[in-house]
Amino acid sequence: MTDERGEILRPVPPDAATASQMGRFLTAGLGQGDYRALHRWSVDDPEAFWRAVVAFFDIEVSGLTTVLADAGMPGARWLPGARLSYSAHALRPEWTGPAVVGISQTRERVELSYDELRDQVARARAGLVRLGVGPGDRVAGYLPHVPETIVAFLATASLGAVWLSCPPEFGPRAVVDRLGQVEPAVLIAVDGTRYGDRPIDRTAQLAEIRAALPSLRATVLLPYLDPSAVAPDGALSWADLLAEPGPLEHAAVAFDHPLYVLFSSGTTGLPKPIVHGHGGIVLEHHKTLGLHNDVRPGDRFFWYSTTGWIMWNYGVSALLVGATVVCVDGNPAWPDVDALWAMAERERLTQFGTSASFLMMCRDAGLRPGHDHDLSALRMLGSTGSPLPPEGFRWAAETFGPSVLVNSTSGGTDVASGFVGAAPLLPVRAGEIPGPMLGVDVHAFDDDGRDLIGEPGELVITAPMPSMPVALWGDDDGARMRATWFDRFPGVWTQGDWITVYDDGGCVISGRSDATLNRGGVRLGTSDFYSVVEDVDGISDSLVVHLEDSVGGAGTLVLFLVGGPDREGLEAEIVRRLRSEMSPRHVPDEVAWVAALPRTLSGKKLETPVKRLLVGAAPESVASRDSLADPAALDEIVEWVRLRRS
C-alpha cells in the first residue's frame, strides 16, 4: 500500500492482538481498541497505565500508594514511599535456562545459566562488600560487553551502589572526564581486548586512569586479552573478587535511588553525568522491552553495543523479562559483514538490534541474511543510533519478510529508553518510525511552542516519563538539569532532535538540532573532540561539524584548524591522539586550515551555522555578521565551501 508518504511494508498482522504481549496488554487494560487508543490512555491516565504495567509484569513494589504524585517537570515525583530493586527483577527465582551468552573475538563462547548468573552475582556482591562497597558508593567498569560486566553491574545494583561504565576503546582522557566527575570507589577493568584479529593492550591506559582517579579504594583486573595477566600492584584479580560465596540479597531502595550514571556525549563542556534510578528503569524497560520489543521469558535478545552506549544498559534489561542476553564483543564486521547474521542463526536469536549504519552496510554489500541463514526464530529487527532511510526499510522487508517487525526507534541516553518506535499493533512504513511509545507524550514544536503536524519541529515531551533523569550528578540545585532539557520550553522536555509528526502518529527524525556529532550511529561530543585537538602544540583553535549521510552511513566529519606552520605533522599528530585518546570514530574525513574561526561576541563557536553552510545554506541566512567577533573569519569559510563544491 502506497501514498504520498511511501509504502506500508508490513501491515498490522491479523493475529497481533492475541499473538503479541502488547495485544494481550491492550485487552487486559482497555478490553478493546487499537494502538492509538492505548497510547492515548497511557499518557492521559498515567496512574492507571503504570499500575497496569506493574500488574501485567508482576513487578514487585512494596509500599505502592500513588504512581505519579507530582507531574511537574523537572521534579516529577513517581511512586513516593515505594521500594524495589532492579537486580531482584533481573534475577527472579522463576527465571530458568540460559541467562547470558558471551560471543567474543578474544576468547571462546561463554554461557551462564540463570543459576550460574545468580551464583556469580552473589560472589561478586560478597567481594564488593569485602572492599567496603555499600549503598551510594560508585563502582566503575572499564570493560567490554561480556558476561562479567553484567555480573559486576548486578552485584553493584544489589547493594544499592551505583554503576558506571566506559568501554576499553575509550582513551584515558575520555574515561577520566567521565568517571572523575562521579568519584568511583572501585574500578573493574580488563587488561585489553581484541577487535577482529587486532589485539588492543590497555595496561598502560589502565595505569594512567588509576593514577587520575584519587577516589579509588580498589581496582579489580579481569584478565581478558591475556588469561595469564597478573593484577597490577595494589589490585585484585576477578577471581579474587569472586573467591568467596555469599548470600544473594537485594537492597530494596526508593524509586529514585541511583542505579547507574550514564554520560552524555559532551557537546558543551564535560560529558553530563545523568543519574537514573532503580524505579524508572524497572518500569520503563519492562514496558519497552516487554511490550514494544515483545521480549518474553526464554527469548534470546541481542543488541550490538559497547558498554559506553545506552543500548548496553537497555540490552541487559532483557533479563528483567526472563530472556537470554547475547553479548558480542569485537568488530561486528569481522571476519566479514555476514558474521553477526551467522551468529544470529547459531544462537537462534529472537530479537536482533543494531545501528542503521550497519544495516545499510549489509544492504550495500548485497547481503540477504533472511534468505542465506535460518533466522526463523527472529521476530524483531531493531535499528537505532541514526535514522534508517527508506532503502534500509525496503531491504529489511525484502530479506526478512513480514514475520519480522522492523523496529526503527529513537530515544536517548537522557531517558535510557525510546521516545518513538515500532509496536506490534502498528504498521511499518518505509522511512518512518511508526509512532510514539506508550507513556510518551511526543510533539513537534515550532519556535513559539506550538504543535506542528506534517512539518519538522523540535522533539519535545510534554508529560513526564518515569525514566527521566533523577538528577545530573553534582547538580545540587538542579540548574544544570533545567538548562539542559527545560529552558527552551519551561515545563516541557526538549530533546534536541528534529522530528516530523504526522496526524496518525507516524514520524520522521531528521537529525540533531544541537551540535552532537552523530557519527556512524554513535553520538560523539564536540567538547570531547576539542579537548584533544586543541591540546596539540601548534593548534590554537578548531571547529568540527558532522555531515550526515542521507543513506545511513557514517557521514563526513570536517575539521577546521587554526595554527601551523607544520600542517602535515600537526594533522598526523591530531589523528594519532584522536585514535588513542578518544576513538577511531573521531578521526576527521576532511581537514581545512583557516586563519581564524568565526565566533560570536561571547566567544561561542559557530558550529551549527558552519554546518548549514556546508549543506548549502546561503551565508546571509546562517549568522548575523554583527553578532560575530571577526566577520572575516566567516568569509574565509564561505570561500572554502565554495571551492569545495567547485
VENURZI-V344641 format. One record per residue. RES is the residue in one letter. OMEGA is omega as a letter, one per 30 degrees, with the letter a starting at -180 (none if undefined). Layout:
BEGIN
res/omega
RES/OMEGA
RES/OMEGA
END
This chain:
BEGIN
res/omega
M/a
T/l
D/a
E/l
R/a
G/a
E/l
I/a
L/a
R/l
P/l
V/l
P/a
P/a
D/a
A/a
A/a
T/a
A/a
S/l
Q/l
M/l
G/l
R/l
F/l
L/a
T/a
A/a
G/a
L/a
G/l
Q/a
G/a
D/a
Y/a
R/l
A/l
L/l
H/l
R/l
W/a
S/l
V/a
D/a
D/a
P/l
E/a
A/a
F/a
W/l
R/l
A/l
V/l
V/a
A/a
F/a
F/l
D/l
I/a
E/l
V/l
S/l
G/l
L/l
T/a
T/l
V/a
L/a
A/a
D/a
A/a
G/l
M/f
P/l
G/l
A/a
R/a
W/l
L/a
P/l
G/a
A/l
R/a
L/a
S/l
Y/a
S/l
A/l
H/l
A/a
L/a
R/l
P/a
E/l
W/a
T/l
G/a
P/l
A/a
V/l
V/l
G/l
I/a
S/l
Q/a
T/a
R/a
E/l
R/l
V/l
E/l
L/l
S/l
Y/l
D/l
E/l
L/l
R/l
D/a
Q/l
V/l
A/l
R/l
A/l
R/l
A/l
G/l
L/l
V/l
R/l
L/l
G/a
V/l
G/a
P/l
G/l
D/a
R/l
V/a
A/l
G/l
Y/a
L/l
P/a
H/a
V/a
P/a
E/l
T/l
I/l
V/a
A/l
F/a
L/l
A/l
T/a
A/a
S/l
L/a
G/l
A/a
V/a
W/l
L/l
S/l
C/l
P/a
P/l
E/l
F/l
G/a
P/a
R/a
A/a
V/a
V/l
D/a
R/a
L/a
G/l
Q/a
V/l
E/l
P/l
A/a
V/l
L/l
I/a
A/l
V/l
D/a
G/a
T/l
R/l
Y/a
G/l
D/a
R/l
P/a
I/l
D/a
R/a
T/l
A/l
Q/l
L/l
A/l
E/l
I/l
R/a
A/a
A/a
L/a
P/a
S/a
L/l
R/a
A/l
T/l
V/l
L/l
L/l
P/a
Y/l
L/l
D/a
P/l
S/a
A/a
V/l
A/l
P/a
D/l
G/a
A/l
L/l
S/l
W/l
A/l
D/a
L/a
L/a
A/a
E/l
P/l
G/l
P/l
L/a
E/a
H/l
A/l
A/a
V/l
A/a
F/a
D/l
H/a
P/l
L/l
Y/l
V/l
L/a
F/l
S/a
S/l
G/a
T/a
T/a
G/l
L/l
P/a
K/l
P/a
I/a
V/l
H/a
G/l
H/a
G/a
G/a
I/l
V/a
L/a
E/a
H/l
H/a
K/a
T/l
L/a
G/a
L/a
H/l
N/l
D/l
V/a
R/l
P/a
G/l
D/l
R/a
F/l
F/l
W/a
Y/a
S/l
T/l
T/l
G/a
W/a
I/a
M/l
W/l
N/a
Y/a
G/l
V/a
S/l
A/l
L/a
L/a
V/l
G/l
A/l
T/l
V/l
V/a
C/l
V/l
D/l
G/a
N/a
P/a
A/l
W/f
P/l
D/a
V/a
D/a
A/a
L/l
W/l
A/l
M/l
A/l
E/a
R/a
E/l
R/a
L/l
T/l
Q/a
F/a
G/a
T/l
S/l
A/a
S/l
F/l
L/l
M/l
M/l
C/l
R/a
D/l
A/l
G/a
L/l
R/a
P/l
G/l
H/a
D/l
H/l
D/l
L/a
S/l
A/a
L/l
R/a
M/l
L/a
G/l
S/l
T/a
G/l
S/a
P/l
L/a
P/a
P/a
E/l
G/l
F/a
R/l
W/a
A/a
A/a
E/a
T/a
F/l
G/a
P/a
S/a
V/l
L/l
V/a
N/l
S/a
T/l
S/l
G/a
G/l
T/a
D/a
V/l
A/a
S/a
G/l
F/a
V/a
G/l
A/l
A/l
P/a
L/l
L/l
P/l
V/a
R/a
A/l
G/a
E/l
I/a
P/a
G/l
P/l
M/a
L/l
G/a
V/a
D/a
V/l
H/l
A/a
F/l
D/a
D/a
D/l
G/l
R/l
D/l
L/l
I/l
G/l
E/a
P/l
G/l
E/l
L/l
V/l
I/a
T/l
A/a
P/l
M/a
P/a
S/l
M/a
P/l
V/a
A/l
L/a
W/l
G/a
D/a
D/a
D/l
G/a
A/a
R/l
M/l
R/a
A/a
T/a
W/a
F/a
D/a
R/l
F/a
P/a
G/a
V/l
W/l
T/a
Q/a
G/l
D/l
W/a
I/l
T/a
V/l
Y/a
D/l
D/l
G/l
G/a
C/l
V/l
I/a
S/l
G/a
R/l
S/l
D/a
A/l
T/l
L/a
N/a
R/l
G/l
G/l
V/a
R/l
L/a
G/l
T/a
S/l
D/a
F/a
Y/a
S/l
V/a
V/a
E/l
D/l
V/l
D/a
G/l
I/a
S/l
D/l
S/l
L/a
V/l
V/l
H/l
L/a
E/l
D/a
S/l
V/l
G/l
G/a
A/a
G/a
T/l
L/a
V/a
L/l
F/a
L/l
V/l
G/a
G/g
P/a
D/a
R/a
E/l
G/l
L/l
E/l
A/l
E/l
I/l
V/a
R/a
R/l
L/l
R/a
S/a
E/l
M/l
S/l
P/a
R/a
H/a
V/a
P/l
D/l
E/l
V/l
A/l
W/a
V/a
A/l
A/l
L/l
P/l
R/l
T/l
L/l
S/l
G/a
K/l
K/a
L/a
E/a
T/l
P/l
V/l
K/l
R/l
L/a
L/l
V/l
G/a
A/l
A/a
P/a
E/a
S/a
V/a
A/l
S/a
R/a
D/a
S/a
L/l
A/a
D/a
P/a
A/l
A/l
L/l
D/a
E/l
I/l
V/l
E/l
W/l
V/l
R/l
L/l
R/a
R/a
S/none
END
